[in-house]
Amino acid sequence: MPLPSNVRDLLKARLGVPTRPRTTSPVISAAPVVASPVKQDAARVGIMFVNVGAFQVFLVPGTGGNPPSANIGIKVEPNGGSLVVTWEEDGEITAWEWQAAANGGTSILFVVETIIDEGRQPATAPAA
């Protein structure tokens, strides 16, 4: 087996499958409006939510139970607060749909998912 030459090679060696990032920047409205920043995806092995907006965002995994609000969910602080979920530490909820609502006004999440690639993308750096 050749030595890894980049991060994707290291991830493939660790996970046993090729992966690639997928990014989005959904706008999250104030509660009681609920958004789904990511849908369910069984190929997702990791996810990072970064709140780049000016208001707190509350996130909850799954679509059952109570919707996110100022009293319910995982609080992600404004201006750079983050939440990281990985399959190794958090299990199957990594692949679930996630719901979000902001507290006090509209905010923006920067979302980076790590998904199983199934060989669709070569392990090369993105174009500069």
C-alpha positions in Angstrom: 0.0 0.0 0.0 1.5 3.4 -1.0 2.1 6.0 1.7 -0.6 8.7 2.0 0.1 11.9 0.1 -2.8 14.0 1.3 -5.6 14.2 3.9 -8.1 12.3 1.8 -5.6 9.4 1.6 -5.3 9.5 5.4 -9.1 9.5 5.9 -9.5 6.7 3.4 -6.9 4.6 5.3 -8.6 5.3 8.6 -12.2 4.8 7.5 -11.6 2.2 4.9 -13.7 4.1 2.3 -13.0 7.3 0.3 -14.7 10.5 1.6 -15.2 14.0 0.4 -16.5 17.3 2.0 -19.8 18.9 1.1 -20.5 22.4 2.3 -23.6 24.6 2.6 -24.6 27.9 4.2 -28.2 27.7 5.2 -30.0 30.7 6.6 -31.7 29.9 9.9 -34.8 32.0 10.8 -35.9 32.8 14.3 -38.0 30.3 16.2 -40.8 29.2 15.9 -39.7 28.8 12.2 -37.7 25.6 11.9 -35.1 24.9 9.2 -33.4 21.6 8.2 -29.8 22.6 7.5 -29.0 19.0 6.5 -31.3 16.1 5.4 -30.8 12.5 6.4 -27.9 10.9 4.6 -26.6 7.5 5.5 -23.3 8.3 3.7 -22.4 11.1 6.2 -19.6 10.1 8.7 -19.1 13.6 10.1 -20.6 17.0 10.3 -19.6 20.4 11.6 -22.0 23.3 12.1 -20.4 26.8 12.5 -22.7 29.7 13.5 -21.3 32.6 11.5 -24.4 34.8 12.2 -25.1 37.2 15.0 -27.8 35.2 16.9 -27.7 31.9 18.8 -28.8 28.8 16.9 -30.3 25.7 18.5 -29.9 22.3 16.8 -31.7 19.0 17.3 -31.1 15.7 15.6 -34.0 13.9 14.0 -37.4 15.1 13.1 -39.4 13.6 16.1 -40.0 15.2 19.4 -39.9 18.8 20.1 -38.7 21.4 17.6 -35.6 23.4 18.4 -36.0 26.7 20.3 -34.3 28.8 23.0 -35.2 26.1 25.5 -34.7 23.0 23.4 -31.6 21.8 21.5 -27.9 22.1 21.4 -27.0 25.8 21.6 -24.4 27.1 19.1 -23.2 30.5 20.0 -23.0 33.3 17.4 -19.9 34.6 15.6 -18.1 31.3 15.4 -19.6 28.9 17.8 -19.6 25.3 16.5 -20.9 21.8 17.0 -19.0 18.8 15.6 -20.7 15.3 15.3 -18.8 12.2 14.2 -19.9 8.6 13.7 -17.2 7.3 16.0 -18.4 9.4 19.0 -22.0 10.0 18.3 -23.1 7.0 16.3 -26.0 7.0 13.8 -27.3 10.5 14.7 -24.5 11.8 12.5 -26.5 10.6 9.5 -29.9 11.9 10.7 -31.7 15.0 9.5 -31.0 18.0 11.8 -33.3 20.8 12.6 -32.4 24.4 13.6 -33.9 27.6 14.8 -32.3 30.9 15.7 -32.9 32.9 18.9 -33.7 36.6 18.5 -33.2 36.9 14.7 -32.0 35.3 11.5 -28.6 33.7 11.6 -26.4 31.7 9.1 -24.7 28.3 9.6 -21.7 27.2 7.7 -22.0 23.4 7.4 -19.3 21.0 6.4 -20.3 17.4 6.0 -17.9 14.5 5.5 -19.5 11.9 3.3 -18.6 8.6 1.9 -17.5 9.3 -1.7 -18.0 5.9 -3.3 -15.1 6.8 -5.6 -16.9 9.7 -7.4 -14.2 12.2 -6.7 -10.4 11.8 -7.1 -8.3 12.6 -4.0 -6.9 15.9 -5.2 -6.9 19.4 -3.8 -9.6 21.8 -4.8 -8.7 24.4 -7.5 -7.3 27.6 -6.0 
